[in-house]
Amino acid sequence: MPRLLIVLFATFFSILAAFLVLFGGLALLGLPVKLPSAPAVPASAAVFPSKIRMGVLGDSDSQSYQDHLMFASDASLRGGPFRATTYQWTEVLARLRGDQIDFGEWGAWGTGWMRAFVDEALGNLARTPPKEDYRYNFAISSAPCKALMGSKQRQARRLVDLMDREPEAWRGGVVVIRSGVTVIGTDDFLDRLARDPNAPDAVNEISACANAVGDAVALIRERHPDTYIALIGILSNADWSVDFERWQSAKEIANITSGLDRFDNALRKLAATDRHIAFFDDRAWFAGLWGTRDAEGRPAYKTVRFAPGWEVTNTSGDDPHNAVVADGHAGVAWNALWAQNLVNKLNASFGLHIRPIEDGEVVRFLEPSFAAHG
């Protein structure tokens, strides 16, 4: 009976969709207008069988910045006046290692959630909401942990459905899961951790988030046992410059760290069960570059220097001298260094043979960004 109801429901919405098409109502279903494809990689690096497929699940930490579909209404987002040279880590890798890593074709993907539900019920590929990105990048801004398996997005389920169409191509591929900060990284949540990292409600939310990641991992492992999974640990927004005036005590920072460790340790435990899974400690990586707060909880961050005049500080602003852009996301220097580190981690963890990104390449990649700032 439930199956019959689903079919009847899907049929109803299919008829509704056809009706809307006839009367020019595609926008009501959220269908994207086909946008010109952005050249993500050099034409010479088009398609090679040896390329490593890479899928991405998560939130705004992984959605491409050059998305002019979702971000069209606000020019201040993702670098503002410097957006044209402000790239996300996926965009960095596509440009520097596009001959070895395949994120899928760049284009407009996805529909409104209603149409996605209908497509899924009918056995077709589905994804929501509409955005301009790489085909295998399902990360969406503001997506909570539950969006990995449920909610309207069902990111992991729909990526796996796509992977199922070409299972051989995903043997030896990688899925990067970078989720959690929209739930357990907010100021309100960090306030709760600062008071008591063992409060039952906070512990339950952290566990629910880690369990959502675990469910996504289990699904991928079941359907694609030869695909690798990179689990990215949680960052601490206590390191975000707009929050420097908050939590200025050793106890508060220790409590926040303890709470976030609970999430990371769950991912570590998950990675320890399978050689196809690896955990990457994002807070340790950040601290190794920009440092941390001091023993009293006060800002004590370092400067990263690439070349004379190319200093990047742990501050917020759209020009590339800031680690974080004005809207709170990683800047181009951060993402270039993060992409460099990810390649090293993937090679070390899974025995991949992606060419390491040399420091000189990072500097050359960042040159247009600093030149645009003047």
ZAMARGU-4260 file (C-alpha; in steps of 0.2 Angstrom, whole numbers, plus 5000, padded with zeros to 4 digits):
<rodrens>
0) 5000/5000/5000 | 5013/5013/5004 | 5022/5009/4988 | 5006/5012/4978 | 5003/5028/4987
5) 5021/5034/4982 | 5018/5029/4964 | 5001/5038/4964 | 5009/5053/4972 | 5023/5054/4960
10) 5011/5052/4945 | 5001/5066/4951 | 5016/5078/4952 | 5022/5072/4935 | 5006/5077/4928
15) 5007/5093/4937 | 5025/5096/4931 | 5019/5093/4913 | 5005/5105/4915 | 5017/5118/4922
20) 5028/5116/4907 | 5014/5119/4895 | 5010/5135/4903 | 5028/5141/4906 | 5028/5137/4925
25) 5045/5128/4926 | 5051/5141/4938 | 5038/5135/4951 | 5047/5119/4951 | 5064/5127/4953
30) 5071/5120/4937 | 5087/5130/4933 | 5090/5139/4916 | 5105/5131/4907 | 5120/5142/4910
35) 5135/5143/4899 | 5148/5131/4905 | 5163/5138/4914 | 5179/5131/4909 | 5184/5123/4925
40) 5200/5114/4918 | 5211/5116/4903 | 5203/5109/4887 | 5219/5098/4886 | 5214/5090/4902
45) 5197/5085/4896 | 5194/5066/4900 | 5206/5053/4905 | 5202/5035/4911 | 5215/5037/4925
50) 5206/5052/4933 | 5201/5050/4950 | 5182/5054/4952 | 5179/5065/4967 | 5162/5068/4975
55) 5158/5081/4989 | 5145/5081/5002 | 5142/5095/5015 | 5139/5113/5017 | 5145/5130/5012
60) 5163/5125/5016 | 5163/5115/5000 | 5150/5123/4988 | 5159/5132/4974 | 5161/5151/4975
65) 5159/5154/4956 | 5141/5148/4957 | 5131/5162/4949 | 5115/5153/4951 | 5112/5152/4969
70) 5123/5168/4973 | 5117/5179/4959 | 5106/5190/4970 | 5120/5196/4982 | 5136/5203/4974
75) 5144/5204/4991 | 5145/5185/4994 | 5161/5174/4992 | 5174/5188/4990 | 5163/5203/4984
80) 5173/5214/4972 | 5187/5200/4972 | 5175/5186/4969 | 5182/5182/4951 | 5198/5177/4959
85) 5192/5170/4975 | 5190/5151/4974 | 5184/5137/4984 | 5195/5122/4987 | 5186/5111/4974
90) 5189/5125/4961 | 5207/5126/4966 | 5210/5108/4963 | 5200/5108/4947 | 5212/5121/4941
95) 5228/5114/4947 | 5225/5095/4946 | 5211/5094/4933 | 5220/5082/4923 | 5220/5069/4938
100) 5204/5074/4948 | 5187/5073/4941 | 5173/5083/4950 | 5162/5081/4935 | 5156/5093/4922
105) 5153/5111/4927 | 5136/5117/4924 | 5118/5121/4932 | 5112/5106/4942 | 5097/5102/4952
110) 5079/5107/4953 | 5067/5113/4966 | 5063/5100/4980 | 5046/5095/4974 | 5053/5090/4956
115) 5067/5081/4965 | 5055/5071/4975 | 5046/5066/4959 | 5061/5062/4949 | 5067/5051/4964
120) 5051/5042/4966 | 5051/5038/4947 | 5069/5031/4948 | 5077/5046/4940 | 5092/5055/4946
125) 5088/5069/4957 | 5096/5084/4967 | 5090/5100/4975 | 5092/5115/4976 | 5097/5121/4959
130) 5115/5128/4959 | 5130/5130/4947 | 5144/5119/4952 | 5153/5103/4947 | 5142/5088/4944
135) 5148/5077/4958 | 5148/5091/4971 | 5132/5090/4981 | 5137/5102/4995 | 5125/5116/4999
140) 5126/5132/5009 | 5118/5130/5026 | 5115/5112/5024 | 5114/5103/5041 | 5121/5086/5045
145) 5104/5078/5042 | 5104/5084/5024 | 5117/5070/5021 | 5104/5057/5022 | 5087/5065/5024
150) 5079/5082/5024 | 5075/5089/5006 | 5093/5087/5000 | 5097/5068/5004 | 5115/5072/4997
155) 5123/5055/5000 | 5108/5045/4993 | 5108/5056/4978 | 5126/5056/4975 | 5126/5037/4977
160) 5112/5035/4964 | 5123/5045/4952 | 5138/5034/4956 | 5127/5019/4953 | 5126/5024/4935
165) 5145/5021/4932 | 5151/5010/4946 | 5167/5005/4938 | 5172/5024/4936 | 5171/5026/4955
170) 5182/5012/4959 | 5197/5020/4967 | 5187/5037/4968 | 5185/5048/4983 | 5170/5055/4992
175) 5174/5070/5003 | 5162/5073/5018 | 5164/5090/5026 | 5149/5093/5037 | 5144/5099/5054
180) 5149/5117/5056 | 5131/5123/5052 | 5125/5113/5067 | 5138/5112/5080 | 5149/5127/5075
185) 5136/5141/5077 | 5139/5155/5090 | 5124/5149/5100 | 5131/5131/5101 | 5148/5136/5105
190) 5141/5147/5119 | 5132/5131/5126 | 5149/5121/5124 | 5158/5135/5133 | 5146/5133/5148
195) 5146/5114/5148 | 5153/5103/5135 | 5144/5088/5143 | 5126/5095/5143 | 5114/5082/5137
200) 5106/5092/5124 | 5123/5097/5116 | 5130/5079/5117 | 5114/5073/5108 | 5116/5085/5094
205) 5134/5081/5092 | 5130/5063/5092 | 5116/5065/5079 | 5128/5074/5068 | 5141/5061/5069
210) 5128/5048/5066 | 5122/5056/5050 | 5140/5056/5044 | 5141/5037/5049 | 5125/5033/5040
215) 5132/5042/5024 | 5148/5032/5025 | 5139/5016/5028 | 5128/5019/5012 | 5144/5023/5001
220) 5153/5008/5008 | 5138/4996/5005 | 5136/5002/4987 | 5154/5006/4982 | 5166/4996/4992
225) 5181/5002/4982 | 5178/5020/4984 | 5188/5030/4997 | 5180/5042/5010 | 5188/5057/5017
230) 5180/5063/5033 | 5185/5081/5037 | 5185/5086/5055 | 5175/5101/5062 | 5183/5119/5063
235) 5181/5130/5078 | 5172/5147/5075 | 5181/5153/5090 | 5195/5155/5078 | 5185/5167/5067
240) 5190/5185/5069 | 5172/5192/5072 | 5171/5181/5087 | 5188/5186/5095 | 5179/5196/5109
245) 5169/5180/5115 | 5175/5166/5126 | 5191/5175/5132 | 5195/5163/5146 | 5205/5147/5146
250) 5190/5137/5153 | 5178/5142/5140 | 5190/5138/5126 | 5194/5121/5134 | 5176/5117/5135
255) 5173/5122/5117 | 5188/5111/5112 | 5181/5097/5122 | 5164/5097/5114 | 5171/5098/5096
260) 5183/5084/5100 | 5168/5073/5104 | 5162/5075/5086 | 5180/5073/5079 | 5183/5058/5089
265) 5167/5050/5083 | 5174/5052/5065 | 5191/5045/5070 | 5183/5030/5077 | 5173/5028/5061
270) 5189/5029/5051 | 5198/5017/5061 | 5186/5003/5056 | 5190/5003/5038 | 5206/5006/5027
275) 5195/5015/5014 | 5191/5029/5026 | 5202/5042/5033 | 5200/5056/5045 | 5208/5073/5042
280) 5210/5085/5058 | 5205/5102/5051 | 5208/5111/5067 | 5225/5105/5069 | 5229/5110/5051
285) 5222/5127/5054 | 5232/5129/5070 | 5248/5123/5061 | 5246/5138/5050 | 5238/5152/5059
290) 5240/5146/5077 | 5227/5147/5091 | 5221/5158/5105 | 5233/5159/5120 | 5232/5150/5137
295) 5220/5164/5143 | 5208/5162/5128 | 5214/5178/5119 | 5219/5179/5101 | 5237/5175/5097
300) 5237/5171/5079 | 5251/5171/5067 | 5254/5178/5049 | 5256/5167/5034 | 5268/5174/5022
305) 5269/5168/5004 | 5280/5182/4996 | 5285/5200/5000 | 5268/5209/5002 | 5258/5193/5002
310) 5255/5191/5020 | 5238/5183/5025 | 5232/5186/5043 | 5218/5177/5052 | 5206/5192/5049
315) 5190/5194/5039 | 5189/5204/5023 | 5187/5201/5004 | 5204/5205/4999 | 5216/5190/4998
320) 5227/5196/5013 | 5213/5190/5024 | 5211/5172/5029 | 5192/5173/5028 | 5181/5183/5016
325) 5169/5196/5023 | 5154/5183/5022 | 5163/5171/5034 | 5170/5158/5022 | 5188/5153/5019
330) 5197/5165/5007 | 5207/5160/4992 | 5224/5158/5001 | 5216/5147/5014 | 5208/5136/5001
335) 5223/5135/4990 | 5233/5129/5005 | 5219/5117/5010 | 5218/5110/4993 | 5237/5107/4994
340) 5235/5098/5011 | 5221/5088/5005 | 5231/5081/4991 | 5245/5076/5003 | 5232/5068/5015
345) 5224/5058/5001 | 5240/5051/4994 | 5246/5046/5012 | 5230/5039/5017 | 5224/5029/5002
350) 5240/5027/4992 | 5234/5038/4978 | 5247/5046/4966 | 5240/5064/4964 | 5255/5075/4960
355) 5258/5085/4976 | 5255/5104/4974 | 5271/5113/4977 | 5273/5129/4986 | 5278/5138/4970
360) 5262/5132/4962 | 5252/5139/4976 | 5261/5156/4974 | 5258/5156/4956 | 5240/5152/4958
365) 5237/5166/4970 | 5246/5179/4960 | 5230/5185/4950 | 5221/5186/4967 | 5234/5198/4975
370) 5236/5207/4958 | 5218/5211/4958 | 5219/5218/4975 | 5233/5230/4970
</rodrens>
